[in-house]
């Protein structure tokens, strides 16, 4: 399952494992959002922190 899908389903543990495993943090879905957008909307602070530690651009805006 891709990272965005895990985050949308609020599967934080699995999402963090994917991030640590080198998942593409900059992937943008068909709505113009990244995993960071969904993690923020879902209140998944641990995913946000992990993504930030692995280089996601926290200044990204959706389309």
PDB file of N, CA, C and O in Angstrom:
ATOM      1  N   UNK A   1       0.854  -1.177   0.000  1.00  0.00           N
ATOM      2  CA  UNK A   1       0.000   0.000   0.000  1.00  0.00           C
ATOM      3  C   UNK A   1       0.897   1.236   0.000  1.00  0.00           C
ATOM      4  O   UNK A   1       1.887   1.295   0.729  1.00  0.00           O
ATOM      5  N   UNK A   2       0.544   2.212  -0.816  1.00  0.00           N
ATOM      6  CA  UNK A   2       1.394   3.391  -0.887  1.00  0.00           C
ATOM      7  C   UNK A   2       1.193   4.289   0.333  1.00  0.00           C
ATOM      8  O   UNK A   2       0.183   4.208   1.031  1.00  0.00           O
ATOM      9  N   UNK A   3       2.168   5.130   0.563  1.00  0.00           N
ATOM     10  CA  UNK A   3       2.214   5.975   1.754  1.00  0.00           C
ATOM     11  C   UNK A   3       0.960   6.819   1.925  1.00  0.00           C
ATOM     12  O   UNK A   3       0.390   6.852   3.015  1.00  0.00           O
ATOM     13  N   UNK A   4       0.522   7.497   0.882  1.00  0.00           N
ATOM     14  CA  UNK A   4      -0.663   8.354   1.013  1.00  0.00           C
ATOM     15  C   UNK A   4      -1.874   7.537   1.448  1.00  0.00           C
ATOM     16  O   UNK A   4      -2.658   7.999   2.277  1.00  0.00           O
ATOM     17  N   UNK A   5      -2.041   6.347   0.913  1.00  0.00           N
ATOM     18  CA  UNK A   5      -3.169   5.496   1.296  1.00  0.00           C
ATOM     19  C   UNK A   5      -3.120   5.147   2.774  1.00  0.00           C
ATOM     20  O   UNK A   5      -4.147   5.156   3.454  1.00  0.00           O
ATOM     21  N   UNK A   6      -1.932   4.839   3.270  1.00  0.00           N
ATOM     22  CA  UNK A   6      -1.786   4.522   4.692  1.00  0.00           C
ATOM     23  C   UNK A   6      -2.141   5.721   5.561  1.00  0.00           C
ATOM     24  O   UNK A   6      -2.814   5.577   6.582  1.00  0.00           O
ATOM     25  N   UNK A   7      -1.692   6.890   5.159  1.00  0.00           N
ATOM     26  CA  UNK A   7      -1.969   8.103   5.932  1.00  0.00           C
ATOM     27  C   UNK A   7      -3.457   8.422   5.893  1.00  0.00           C
ATOM     28  O   UNK A   7      -4.036   8.778   6.919  1.00  0.00           O
ATOM     29  N   UNK A   8      -4.082   8.301   4.729  1.00  0.00           N
ATOM     30  CA  UNK A   8      -5.522   8.554   4.614  1.00  0.00           C
ATOM     31  C   UNK A   8      -6.318   7.640   5.538  1.00  0.00           C
ATOM     32  O   UNK A   8      -7.340   8.041   6.094  1.00  0.00           O
ATOM     33  N   UNK A   9      -5.836   6.398   5.697  1.00  0.00           N
ATOM     34  CA  UNK A   9      -6.518   5.422   6.552  1.00  0.00           C
ATOM     35  C   UNK A   9      -6.078   5.529   8.013  1.00  0.00           C
ATOM     36  O   UNK A   9      -6.482   4.727   8.855  1.00  0.00           O
ATOM     37  N   UNK A  10      -5.243   6.534   8.299  1.00  0.00           N
ATOM     38  CA  UNK A  10      -4.729   6.812   9.645  1.00  0.00           C
ATOM     39  C   UNK A  10      -3.958   5.627  10.230  1.00  0.00           C
ATOM     40  O   UNK A  10      -4.063   5.328  11.420  1.00  0.00           O
ATOM     41  N   UNK A  11      -3.187   4.964   9.381  1.00  0.00           N
ATOM     42  CA  UNK A  11      -2.336   3.853   9.809  1.00  0.00           C
ATOM     43  C   UNK A  11      -0.933   4.401  10.047  1.00  0.00           C
ATOM     44  O   UNK A  11      -0.017   4.192   9.252  1.00  0.00           O
ATOM     45  N   UNK A  12      -0.798   5.105  11.162  1.00  0.00           N
ATOM     46  CA  UNK A  12       0.442   5.822  11.468  1.00  0.00           C
ATOM     47  C   UNK A  12       1.656   4.915  11.532  1.00  0.00           C
ATOM     48  O   UNK A  12       2.692   5.218  10.941  1.00  0.00           O
ATOM     49  N   UNK A  13       1.536   3.802  12.246  1.00  0.00           N
ATOM     50  CA  UNK A  13       2.679   2.902  12.423  1.00  0.00           C
ATOM     51  C   UNK A  13       3.210   2.418  11.076  1.00  0.00           C
ATOM     52  O   UNK A  13       4.415   2.446  10.828  1.00  0.00           O
ATOM     53  N   UNK A  14       2.299   1.973  10.209  1.00  0.00           N
ATOM     54  CA  UNK A  14       2.701   1.483   8.899  1.00  0.00           C
ATOM     55  C   UNK A  14       3.266   2.610   8.040  1.00  0.00           C
ATOM     56  O   UNK A  14       4.233   2.408   7.304  1.00  0.00           O
ATOM     57  N   UNK A  15       2.669   3.790   8.131  1.00  0.00           N
ATOM     58  CA  UNK A  15       3.154   4.944   7.365  1.00  0.00           C
ATOM     59  C   UNK A  15       4.572   5.312   7.788  1.00  0.00           C
ATOM     60  O   UNK A  15       5.424   5.587   6.943  1.00  0.00           O
ATOM     61  N   UNK A  16       4.822   5.317   9.082  1.00  0.00           N
ATOM     62  CA  UNK A  16       6.158   5.647   9.586  1.00  0.00           C
ATOM     63  C   UNK A  16       7.175   4.614   9.112  1.00  0.00           C
ATOM     64  O   UNK A  16       8.300   4.970   8.759  1.00  0.00           O
ATOM     65  N   UNK A  17       6.793   3.340   9.099  1.00  0.00           N
ATOM     66  CA  UNK A  17       7.691   2.301   8.587  1.00  0.00           C
ATOM     67  C   UNK A  17       8.028   2.560   7.122  1.00  0.00           C
ATOM     68  O   UNK A  17       9.176   2.392   6.709  1.00  0.00           O
ATOM     69  N   UNK A  18       7.033   2.969   6.336  1.00  0.00           N
ATOM     70  CA  UNK A  18       7.264   3.287   4.924  1.00  0.00           C
ATOM     71  C   UNK A  18       8.195   4.483   4.773  1.00  0.00           C
ATOM     72  O   UNK A  18       9.086   4.482   3.923  1.00  0.00           O
ATOM     73  N   UNK A  19       7.984   5.503   5.600  1.00  0.00           N
ATOM     74  CA  UNK A  19       8.844   6.694   5.552  1.00  0.00           C
ATOM     75  C   UNK A  19      10.284   6.304   5.865  1.00  0.00           C
ATOM     76  O   UNK A  19      11.209   6.698   5.156  1.00  0.00           O
ATOM     77  N   UNK A  20      10.466   5.530   6.928  1.00  0.00           N
ATOM     78  CA  UNK A  20      11.808   5.079   7.309  1.00  0.00           C
ATOM     79  C   UNK A  20      12.433   4.208   6.226  1.00  0.00           C
ATOM     80  O   UNK A  20      13.656   4.160   6.087  1.00  0.00           O
ATOM     81  N   UNK A  21      11.589   3.519   5.460  1.00  0.00           N
ATOM     82  CA  UNK A  21      12.062   2.647   4.389  1.00  0.00           C
ATOM     83  C   UNK A  21      12.351   3.371   3.084  1.00  0.00           C
ATOM     84  O   UNK A  21      12.747   2.751   2.098  1.00  0.00           O
ATOM     85  N   UNK A  22      12.153   4.678   3.079  1.00  0.00           N
ATOM     86  CA  UNK A  22      12.504   5.456   1.899  1.00  0.00           C
ATOM     87  C   UNK A  22      11.364   5.777   0.951  1.00  0.00           C
ATOM     88  O   UNK A  22      11.599   6.036  -0.229  1.00  0.00           O
ATOM     89  N   UNK A  23      10.133   5.764   1.443  1.00  0.00           N
ATOM     90  CA  UNK A  23       8.987   6.099   0.585  1.00  0.00           C
ATOM     91  C   UNK A  23       9.149   7.491  -0.017  1.00  0.00           C
ATOM     92  O   UNK A  23       9.798   8.361   0.563  1.00  0.00           O
ATOM     93  N   UNK A  24       8.557   7.685  -1.174  1.00  0.00           N
ATOM     94  CA  UNK A  24       8.607   8.975  -1.857  1.00  0.00           C
ATOM     95  C   UNK A  24       7.711   9.979  -1.126  1.00  0.00           C
ATOM     96  O   UNK A  24       6.488   9.942  -1.259  1.00  0.00           O
ATOM     97  N   UNK A  25       8.320  10.858  -0.366  1.00  0.00           N
ATOM     98  CA  UNK A  25       7.576  11.843   0.417  1.00  0.00           C
ATOM     99  C   UNK A  25       7.026  12.975  -0.433  1.00  0.00           C
ATOM    100  O   UNK A  25       6.158  13.724   0.016  1.00  0.00           O
ATOM    101  N   UNK A  26       7.514  13.105  -1.632  1.00  0.00           N
ATOM    102  CA  UNK A  26       7.120  14.224  -2.484  1.00  0.00           C
ATOM    103  C   UNK A  26       6.081  13.828  -3.531  1.00  0.00           C
ATOM    104  O   UNK A  26       5.747  14.619  -4.413  1.00  0.00           O
ATOM    105  N   UNK A  27       5.574  12.605  -3.427  1.00  0.00           N
ATOM    106  CA  UNK A  27       4.532  12.159  -4.345  1.00  0.00           C
ATOM    107  C   UNK A  27       3.283  13.012  -4.139  1.00  0.00           C
ATOM    108  O   UNK A  27       2.846  13.222  -3.008  1.00  0.00           O
ATOM    109  N   UNK A  28       2.716  13.497  -5.230  1.00  0.00           N
ATOM    110  CA  UNK A  28       1.500  14.307  -5.197  1.00  0.00           C
ATOM    111  C   UNK A  28       0.383  13.499  -5.855  1.00  0.00           C
ATOM    112  O   UNK A  28       0.548  13.005  -6.971  1.00  0.00           O
ATOM    113  N   UNK A  29      -0.751  13.363  -5.168  1.00  0.00           N
ATOM    114  CA  UNK A  29      -1.848  12.574  -5.727  1.00  0.00           C
ATOM    115  C   UNK A  29      -2.678  13.388  -6.720  1.00  0.00           C
ATOM    116  O   UNK A  29      -2.343  14.528  -7.042  1.00  0.00           O
ATOM    117  N   UNK A  30      -3.754  12.789  -7.194  1.00  0.00           N
ATOM    118  CA  UNK A  30      -4.582  13.417  -8.224  1.00  0.00           C
ATOM    119  C   UNK A  30      -5.277  14.694  -7.752  1.00  0.00           C
ATOM    120  O   UNK A  30      -5.744  15.480  -8.576  1.00  0.00           O
ATOM    121  N   UNK A  31      -5.349  14.907  -6.446  1.00  0.00           N
ATOM    122  CA  UNK A  31      -5.965  16.131  -5.918  1.00  0.00           C
ATOM    123  C   UNK A  31      -4.933  17.207  -5.607  1.00  0.00           C
ATOM    124  O   UNK A  31      -5.280  18.304  -5.168  1.00  0.00           O
ATOM    125  N   UNK A  32      -3.646  16.884  -5.839  1.00  0.00           N
ATOM    126  CA  UNK A  32      -2.584  17.857  -5.600  1.00  0.00           C
ATOM    127  C   UNK A  32      -2.027  17.841  -4.190  1.00  0.00           C
ATOM    128  O   UNK A  32      -1.342  18.780  -3.782  1.00  0.00           O
ATOM    129  N   UNK A  33      -2.314  16.780  -3.438  1.00  0.00           N
ATOM    130  CA  UNK A  33      -1.869  16.698  -2.040  1.00  0.00           C
ATOM    131  C   UNK A  33      -0.761  15.663  -1.854  1.00  0.00           C
ATOM    132  O   UNK A  33      -0.664  14.693  -2.605  1.00  0.00           O
ATOM    133  N   UNK A  34       0.070  15.891  -0.841  1.00  0.00           N
ATOM    134  CA  UNK A  34       1.101  14.932  -0.439  1.00  0.00           C
ATOM    135  C   UNK A  34       0.651  14.251   0.850  1.00  0.00           C
ATOM    136  O   UNK A  34      -0.398  14.579   1.404  1.00  0.00           O
ATOM    137  N   UNK A  35       1.450  13.309   1.316  1.00  0.00           N
ATOM    138  CA  UNK A  35       1.125  12.646   2.582  1.00  0.00           C
ATOM    139  C   UNK A  35       1.093  13.649   3.731  1.00  0.00           C
ATOM    140  O   UNK A  35       0.360  13.461   4.702  1.00  0.00           O
ATOM    141  N   UNK A  36       1.878  14.703   3.623  1.00  0.00           N
ATOM    142  CA  UNK A  36       1.905  15.727   4.673  1.00  0.00           C
ATOM    143  C   UNK A  36       0.548  16.415   4.809  1.00  0.00           C
ATOM    144  O   UNK A  36       0.096  16.686   5.922  1.00  0.00           O
ATOM    145  N   UNK A  37      -0.094  16.692   3.695  1.00  0.00           N
ATOM    146  CA  UNK A  37      -1.410  17.323   3.736  1.00  0.00           C
ATOM    147  C   UNK A  37      -2.415  16.423   4.460  1.00  0.00           C
ATOM    148  O   UNK A  37      -3.176  16.890   5.307  1.00  0.00           O
ATOM    149  N   UNK A  38      -2.411  15.137   4.122  1.00  0.00           N
ATOM    150  CA  UNK A  38      -3.346  14.203   4.745  1.00  0.00           C
ATOM    151  C   UNK A  38      -3.011  13.959   6.216  1.00  0.00           C
ATOM    152  O   UNK A  38      -3.910  13.824   7.046  1.00  0.00           O
ATOM    153  N   UNK A  39      -1.730  13.902   6.533  1.00  0.00           N
ATOM    154  CA  UNK A  39      -1.330  13.723   7.930  1.00  0.00           C
ATOM    155  C   UNK A  39      -1.770  14.925   8.761  1.00  0.00           C
ATOM    156  O   UNK A  39      -2.228  14.768   9.892  1.00  0.00           O
ATOM    157  N   UNK A  40      -1.632  16.107   8.205  1.00  0.00           N
ATOM    158  CA  UNK A  40      -2.057  17.321   8.908  1.00  0.00           C
ATOM    159  C   UNK A  40      -3.566  17.325   9.115  1.00  0.00           C
ATOM    160  O   UNK A  40      -4.049  17.599  10.213  1.00  0.00           O
ATOM    161  N   UNK A  41      -4.301  17.022   8.064  1.00  0.00           N
ATOM    162  CA  UNK A  41      -5.765  17.010   8.146  1.00  0.00           C
ATOM    163  C   UNK A  41      -6.264  15.949   9.121  1.00  0.00           C
ATOM    164  O   UNK A  41      -7.295  16.126   9.770  1.00  0.00           O
ATOM    165  N   UNK A  42      -5.521  14.844   9.218  1.00  0.00           N
ATOM    166  CA  UNK A  42      -5.928  13.743  10.087  1.00  0.00           C
ATOM    167  C   UNK A  42      -5.376  13.811  11.498  1.00  0.00           C
ATOM    168  O   UNK A  42      -5.666  12.943  12.322  1.00  0.00           O
ATOM    169  N   UNK A  43      -4.582  14.836  11.783  1.00  0.00           N
ATOM    170  CA  UNK A  43      -4.020  14.977  13.125  1.00  0.00           C
ATOM    171  C   UNK A  43      -2.943  13.955  13.454  1.00  0.00           C
ATOM    172  O   UNK A  43      -2.759  13.602  14.619  1.00  0.00           O
ATOM    173  N   UNK A  44      -2.234  13.480  12.443  1.00  0.00           N
ATOM    174  CA  UNK A  44      -1.211  12.450  12.644  1.00  0.00           C
ATOM    175  C   UNK A  44       0.152  13.101  12.871  1.00  0.00           C
ATOM    176  O   UNK A  44       1.029  13.052  12.009  1.00  0.00           O
ATOM    177  N   UNK A  45       0.310  13.701  14.027  1.00  0.00           N
ATOM    178  CA  UNK A  45       1.525  14.469  14.311  1.00  0.00           C
ATOM    179  C   UNK A  45       2.787  13.622  14.248  1.00  0.00           C
ATOM    180  O   UNK A  45       3.838  14.119  13.843  1.00  0.00           O
ATOM    181  N   UNK A  46       2.708  12.360  14.637  1.00  0.00           N
ATOM    182  CA  UNK A  46       3.892  11.506  14.607  1.00  0.00           C
ATOM    183  C   UNK A  46       4.344  11.247  13.172  1.00  0.00           C
ATOM    184  O   UNK A  46       5.540  11.111  12.915  1.00  0.00           O
ATOM    185  N   UNK A  47       3.410  11.179  12.250  1.00  0.00           N
ATOM    186  CA  UNK A  47       3.749  11.009  10.836  1.00  0.00           C
ATOM    187  C   UNK A  47       4.374  12.296  10.296  1.00  0.00           C
ATOM    188  O   UNK A  47       5.335  12.251   9.529  1.00  0.00           O
ATOM    189  N   UNK A  48       3.829  13.429  10.696  1.00  0.00           N
ATOM    190  CA  UNK A  48       4.367  14.725  10.275  1.00  0.00           C
ATOM    191  C   UNK A  48       5.809  14.873  10.735  1.00  0.00           C
ATOM    192  O   UNK A  48       6.674  15.273   9.954  1.00  0.00           O
ATOM    193  N   UNK A  49       6.070  14.556  11.986  1.00  0.00           N
ATOM    194  CA  UNK A  49       7.425  14.671  12.540  1.00  0.00           C
ATOM    195  C   UNK A  49       8.381  13.743  11.796  1.00  0.00           C
ATOM    196  O   UNK A  49       9.479  14.154  11.420  1.00  0.00           O
ATOM    197  N   UNK A  50       7.975  12.513  11.586  1.00  0.00           N
ATOM    198  CA  UNK A  50       8.837  11.546  10.888  1.00  0.00           C
ATOM    199  C   UNK A  50       9.126  12.008   9.460  1.00  0.00           C
ATOM    200  O   UNK A  50      10.263  11.928   8.995  1.00  0.00           O
ATOM    201  N   UNK A  51       8.102  12.488   8.774  1.00  0.00           N
ATOM    202  CA  UNK A  51       8.288  12.968   7.403  1.00  0.00           C
ATOM    203  C   UNK A  51       9.226  14.171   7.381  1.00  0.00           C
ATOM    204  O   UNK A  51      10.073  14.281   6.494  1.00  0.00           O
ATOM    205  N   UNK A  52       9.083  15.061   8.338  1.00  0.00           N
ATOM    206  CA  UNK A  52       9.963  16.237   8.416  1.00  0.00           C
ATOM    207  C   UNK A  52      11.407  15.810   8.664  1.00  0.00           C
ATOM    208  O   UNK A  52      12.333  16.388   8.094  1.00  0.00           O
ATOM    209  N   UNK A  53      11.599  14.811   9.505  1.00  0.00           N
ATOM    210  CA  UNK A  53      12.946  14.322   9.788  1.00  0.00           C
ATOM    211  C   UNK A  53      13.572  13.638   8.571  1.00  0.00           C
ATOM    212  O   UNK A  53      14.792  13.503   8.484  1.00  0.00           O
ATOM    213  N   UNK A  54      12.735  13.216   7.646  1.00  0.00           N
ATOM    214  CA  UNK A  54      13.233  12.540   6.442  1.00  0.00           C
ATOM    215  C   UNK A  54      13.200  13.439   5.211  1.00  0.00           C
ATOM    216  O   UNK A  54      13.323  12.957   4.085  1.00  0.00           O
ATOM    217  N   UNK A  55      13.035  14.735   5.419  1.00  0.00           N
ATOM    218  CA  UNK A  55      13.249  15.683   4.337  1.00  0.00           C
ATOM    219  C   UNK A  55      12.050  16.183   3.565  1.00  0.00           C
ATOM    220  O   UNK A  55      12.221  16.808   2.518  1.00  0.00           O
ATOM    221  N   UNK A  56      10.829  15.931   4.047  1.00  0.00           N
ATOM    222  CA  UNK A  56       9.679  16.472   3.319  1.00  0.00           C
ATOM    223  C   UNK A  56       9.676  17.991   3.433  1.00  0.00           C
ATOM    224  O   UNK A  56      10.064  18.550   4.459  1.00  0.00           O
ATOM    225  N   UNK A  57       9.240  18.640   2.386  1.00  0.00           N
ATOM    226  CA  UNK A  57       9.157  20.102   2.371  1.00  0.00           C
ATOM    227  C   UNK A  57       7.905  20.520   3.137  1.00  0.00           C
ATOM    228  O   UNK A  57       6.792  20.380   2.629  1.00  0.00           O
ATOM    229  N   UNK A  58       8.077  21.027   4.343  1.00  0.00           N
ATOM    230  CA  UNK A  58       6.935  21.403   5.179  1.00  0.00           C
ATOM    231  C   UNK A  58       6.269  22.693   4.705  1.00  0.00           C
ATOM    232  O   UNK A  58       5.245  23.097   5.258  1.00  0.00           O
ATOM    233  N   UNK A  59       6.827  23.333   3.708  1.00  0.00           N
ATOM    234  CA  UNK A  59       6.233  24.553   3.144  1.00  0.00           C
ATOM    235  C   UNK A  59       5.395  24.264   1.893  1.00  0.00           C
ATOM    236  O   UNK A  59       4.855  25.187   1.283  1.00  0.00           O
ATOM    237  N   UNK A  60       5.285  22.984   1.510  1.00  0.00           N
ATOM    238  CA  UNK A  60       4.516  22.631   0.315  1.00  0.00           C
ATOM    239  C   UNK A  60       3.060  23.032   0.466  1.00  0.00           C
ATOM    240  O   UNK A  60       2.480  22.925   1.546  1.00  0.00           O
ATOM    241  N   UNK A  61       2.486  23.488  -0.616  1.00  0.00           N
ATOM    242  CA  UNK A  61       1.058  23.814  -0.645  1.00  0.00           C
ATOM    243  C   UNK A  61       0.404  22.939  -1.697  1.00  0.00           C
ATOM    244  O   UNK A  61       1.018  22.581  -2.702  1.00  0.00           O
ATOM    245  N   UNK A  62      -0.863  22.597  -1.447  1.00  0.00           N
ATOM    246  CA  UNK A  62      -1.559  21.801  -2.452  1.00  0.00           C
ATOM    247  C   UNK A  62      -1.952  22.682  -3.630  1.00  0.00           C
ATOM    248  O   UNK A  62      -1.886  23.909  -3.561  1.00  0.00           O
ATOM    249  N   UNK A  63      -2.361  22.032  -4.705  1.00  0.00           N
ATOM    250  CA  UNK A  63      -2.683  22.762  -5.939  1.00  0.00           C
ATOM    251  C   UNK A  63      -4.080  23.319  -5.902  1.00  0.00           C
ATOM    252  O   UNK A  63      -4.514  23.960  -6.859  1.00  0.00           O
TER     253      UNK A  63
END
